[in-house]
Amino acid sequence: MKRAVIIVAGGKGVRMGLSTPKQFLDIAGIPILCRTVGQFRSFDPSIDVLIALPAQYIDYWKRISQAFLPEGSYRIVKGGEERFHSVKNAINALSPDTDLVGVHDGVRPLVSVSCIAQCYTTAALKGNAVPCINPPESIRTVLTDGTSKIIDRNTVKLIQTPQVFHAEVLRHAYAQQYEPSFTDDASVVERFGEKINLIDGDRSNIKITTLEDISYAEYVVGKTKKVH
């Protein structure tokens, strides 16, 4: 089966308070986005990698990535106003013979090859696969009157990426009009009428959001891991 992955990298780094978007920051000397691409190429060297980037950062990305990623190892598409529009632009650029498409956050560089493989394998069998983990903390929901009540954390899942789908299903799902409730690709596909298949994710597959996350990521990868 022909596989593709859309890597969404439209962050501005606002929450970190930095001028450089977080996807371009280094983890142990290698840009986050390079590490993310490298994990998918380690899984499948022939996978079609499409990176959705803000137009103003495309040239910058090309400069910083050339030392770490082989020429021709990815394609670039222009990002849109919202994540939904960035993914839709990338879907429109997919090869017609693509069978399976994953969508992954560019700032999740610690995703394991085994997690990626399980997502694609499950999607091939069941139509889609969405990785998730159980929340380790207690959870409460806030009510309209300002009070709160406990929720059974066994009924709650923390959703990760890559979220993998049959290509035709994803194409049709993204033909829908954008809604603010579309927080990820699973929500778009679910609105289209598809049942979502949850699988076990990886607790280390964090989304880099803060400077503390970068410190954790450097601890995980060490100083010797290379992007292939």
Beta strands, then each sheet from edge to edge (+ up, - down):
strand 1: 3-8
strand 2: 26-27
strand 3: 30-31
strand 4: 48-53
strand 5: 75-78
strand 6: 100-105
strand 7: 128-133
strand 8: 139-142
strand 9: 148-151
strand 10: 158-159
strand 11: 163-166
strand 12: 198-200
sheet 1: 5+ 4+ 1+ 6+ 11- 7+ 10-
sheet 2: 5+ 4+ 1+ 6+ 11- 7+ 12+
sheet 3: 2+ 3-
sheet 4: 8+ 9-
end
